Every structure is written in structure tokens, then in C-alpha cells.
Amino acid sequence: MSKSHRYAGLVLGLGLAFFAACDDSSSDAGYSIPQYKNETALPDTCEMEVAKVGSTYFACFEDKWIEVTDSATVEQFKEDQDEDKIKENLKKLEKQLKPKAPAEPESSADAEEDVESSDEAEPESSPSEDCSGRRCDDSGKSSSSKKGGDDSGSGDDSGSGSGEESSSDSRPPKKMCGDQSYDHETHFCTNSKEVLELCGGKEYDPWDRACEEGVLVGKCGSQTYDLETRICAYGTEILGKCGVYTYDPEKEFCVGGGKTYFLCNGESYDTQQYFCYESELYEKCGGRTFKPAYNYCWEGVVRGKALCGTTYYVPKTHYCKDETTPMPLPECGTEKYNPEAYYCKDGTTVTKKMECGMEFYIPETHYCTDDDVLMPRCGDGGYDPKTQFCGSDQNVYELCNGKTYDPTTKYCAGGKTITDLAVCNGVKYNPEKQFCAEFSMLGVKTYSVIKYVTIGDLKWMAENLNYGSVVTGAYCNSQATNCDEYGKLYTKSAARRSNTCPTGWRIPSMAEAKKMVAAAEGITTYNGNNSTKPKLESLGFNPVYGGYYDGEDEEYGLLESSMFLWTSDCLEEGSCAFETSVSYILISVGNNSVGVVGPEHILYEMRMSIRCVADK
């Protein structure tokens, strides 16, 4: 609504005190307000005029007719229009509505009281009176005739029987509406001389009002409406009333303070807690609205969404997969995490991934080489998936002609053919990396699967020998459990026996040991290391540092730091200058060295590990 419209409503609202008393157009004592049949009959041009359609008043301001539905104070609109202008127009309206010939005001309600009961002090009016201040019937006589008399029953012209007649009829006197009589306590007479029932004890104009179950409602064409919350516009359209403004209830709703909001998907809502965005309701963020397409609310703060490809997403609930697709964050226990930088360890703990070059990886599933190359993990290391695979036993195997296989039941024969494993006393093994060792002691044969590796033209055991007992001169370093990991330590007499090694296998000579070391030294580098020991590891020799026994001090030592292996040169009687001379292979962890030692003359017992070689 424009300021001029609101002002017109204000002006007429303040002027109602003037024209309310001048409502009866039949009275020639005061100002006569023009009455029209309907709104379309109102003049097209006007300045400061007042008119009436039915029982509804209209005020004109700048050629605009405005229906008066509310009265307001001048203070409410000081900020909308100049105060001097308001006062000037109020004076104009007051002058326009001022009665031409002032007469003693007498309301219609007072007149009705006079009809219902006789005047206590006034003398009875004569038939020649003009019924001023009273309702008159069609004959022009006052509705308060001599028939009623005064309350005391006395009067010069009343007659002696008037008192008896009044006391015999206790019903209230009837009123006339045209040629109809009616009971004014239950009914009323309209301007069109129609008798209607009072609505909640009140009269109304049936032109723009109706009565529904004793409640007065507005009438707009063929529809009715609530007078408190709705208003009729143009005689046909029902609009909402919100303070001094109107609104379309089909599209908007009204809240306290006279503010209107658009409906959200056809529904109203709590504007203090929610807001509508693209026909959907969202909860405000710390009392603020935002654009959910580009922002989100986190702990009462509006934050910007992140872009994934061409889609915006909430980083607190989603992550960007492959830089193109937003995906919901997975849960680890009760915590959500971004799988791009974290992983769920043991199903309960969110753990940060490790970095390998420019990549993140999970250490339980991948391995980062010293050159920052990320590889899948297998056991304690990684492998190249292009040429290798990780078996179910967590050992690395070469692909067989580009294919994987189950190393628990198959092996790759010749690097080309997947073949069934061989069987050794019920135990399956790969004959290209293991052999079925047969031991014979005191006529009893036992079998065991042992790993081997071919270095040069000789097959070497790839693990320390773990056969025999104390009776046969085989001991564990310090405690029995060490034998399972490091093998046993053997005395010189035990190493001398032919049945200590498996059938078809023997103790290597110093010359054969030197060939093995030479083969390792022939390798340029291994993992960037130029020492012999790591080169030896690359050949598959797999050193196991079982230490030794020093008979002089009568104690075991160097476990996990050195490996002593018997050679055969001084084992046979007379093969060396002294019976107590020994020869052996020494591999040291400390300085990455490999050496062949002997013959060395010692005066005490030594116990060392054994690696057998196959007979040629």
C-alpha cells in the first residue's frame, strides 16, 4: 500500500467521530454524506470527500477512493508523511464533515430508549410534533404515543384505563419496519426496511456483513470472511490483513509486527527459526539465513561449501572422490573420517595415512621403498604387482607366465607352468625352492621340508639346519625357543658326522664358501648398498644370525648380530695342522661383512650353525 493510501485510511479513521453522528441521510439538521449503491458508482474524480456504500465508508485522496477499515494515530505515520501536511489535511476533512446547521445531538440509541419507556418528567408530545429525536411510524406520529403513558400511570390526557392496560401487557412494545412490526430485543430493521435477527446482540448491514452461528463476519460477493484477519477488496477479492497492509493468503502469510512472507511450498512457518529457499524449509544458522546451494551451517556458523568437479559439497559430511564425485564420509566406530587422508584402523581408530612421495598410503596394505615408490605390502616388504604377487602366506611370488596361483597347492615350474606341489611325508612343498630332507639317525628316518637356493653351480640350504639333539651334539643358543628361529649350534664332532646333514647333502668346503662370497661380490649394488652382506641376501642366501658358543668363556654370544657356519676343511682328522683347528664362514651384521676364516687354531670348544650343500 502506498503512503497516500495509508494516509487516506488514517485521515478518515480520525474523522469517524464527525460523520458517525451524521449517518442518517434523512436528517436535514447536519451534513449529509452521499450514499451510493456500490463502489462502481463512486465519482471518478475527487479531492477530499467522504462517501458511503451500504454501511462502509470511503475516503478520497488524490482521486483515489480508499475503504476505511482501521483507525490509526497520527504518530504512527509521522515517519511516512510530513506532519504539517497531515495537520493541513485533517483540517480540510474536519471542515468538510462539520454540520451545516448544528443541532442538539441525539443518538439513535437514545431514541430507542424513549420508545421503550415513557419519559419521567417530559409532558406527552402532541400529534403535531415533527418527531424530532424519535423514530416515527408511517403516519408521522411518534412511536411513543399516548397509549403507553408514563411509568407512574398519571397524566392529564392519558385516561384512567391506561395504567391498567400497561400492567396487563408486560411484553416489550413492538417496533415498526416499514409495514412490519418486530421485537427490537431480538431483531432489527435494515436501511432497506428488512427485518433481520440480531447477530450476537448486534445490528449489522447485510450489504457487506453476514451472521454465521452468532458471529459477525464480512461478506465479499458470495464469500464470507473473518473480519479480524481478512478484508474485502473491490467487492469480490478477499485479502489478508496484516497491520496496515493487505496480502494474498494464497501466496503469503502474516506474522506479528505487520510483516508478510511468501508461503514455502504452500505452507506457513516459524520465521524466527526457519527460512525458505527454493520451496524448501531450512533452519537458520545462528539466526542468519544463507544459500544452501553454496553454504552450510556448522555449530551456528555459516561456512562455504567445497567444490568437487562441478558440484558443491559439505566437507563435514562428504569428501571429494577422485576430484569429481562427492561421497558421504564413512564411519570408524562413532567418528566420521575422510578416506583420502585417513583410514580406519582395527575398525575403531581413525588413523592418518602415511606419505610416499606425493601419495598417501595405509602402511598395513602398502609399502614405500627408499626411492619413494609406493608398492603393495606383502609380509614385511612390498612387491611389484606387474611381475609379482603376494601369496596367502604373505610371501612374494613371481607371476607364472603373467598369472597368479595359490602357493599353498601350486608352484610355477620353470617360470611358465603352474604345477601341483610335491609332497614330503604329507607336507606339500615347491621343489624349485624346497627339498624333502631325509635324516637317518640310529636307523630311524625322519623327513623335513627345507628351503634351498642355487648359487653358481651349487645348491645351498637357505635356512640354518635344525636337526639333532644334545645327545648328538646339537644345542640351542641360550634357550630352546631360539632353535625354531635360528636353528641349532653344532659341536665339531657333530659337524664331522656324515649323517648330520640330510641324505645327499654335506658340509661345504672353504673353497665352495669363497665361490659363494665371490658370486655375491660380483653384484654391483643391492638397494643402493655396496657391501657384500646385502648382496648375499639378494642371492636368496637369507642369512640367519644364530651367534655361537665360546667354550673358553663357556657362554653363548652374538645372537642376532653374527652368523658362524662350519666348513669341512678341518673336520677330518689330520686335515689341518692341529686337531683343534677350525674353519668357518663369518657374516657380521655390524659392518655388513662376509668372510671365510681358517684354518684357525683354538684350544676350546666352539659351537656354530650349519648350512649344508647338495652333493654334485
ABEGO torsion letter per residue (X at the ends): XBAAAAAAAAAAAAAAAAAAAAABAABAABBBBBBBABAAABBABBABBBBBBEABBBBBBGGBBBBBABBBBAAAAAAABBAAAAAAAAAAAAAAABBABBBBBBBAAAAAAAAABBBAABBBBBAABAGBGBBBBAAGBBABBAAAEBAAGBEAAAEAAAAAAAAABABBBBBBBEABBBBAAABBBBAAGBBBBBBGGBBBBAAABBBBGGBBBBBBEABBBBAAABBBBGGABBBBBBEABBBBAAABBBBBGGBBBBBBGGBBBBAAABBBBGGBBBBBBGGBBBBAAABBBBGGBBBBBBBBEABBBBAAABBBBGGABBBBBBBBEABBBBAAABBBBGGABBBBBBBBEABBBBAAABBBBAAGBBBBBBEABBBBAAABBBBAAGBBBBBBGGBBBBAAABBBBGGABBBBBBBBGGBBBBAAABBBBBBBBGGBBBBBBBBBBBBEABBBBABBBBBEBAAAGBBBBGBAAAAAAAEBBBBAAAAABAAABBBGBBBBBAAAAAAAAAAAAABABBGGBABAAAAAAAAGAGBBBAEBBBAAAGBBBGBGABBBBBBAAAABBGABABAABBBBBBBBAAAGBBBBBOBBBBABBBBBBBBBBBBX
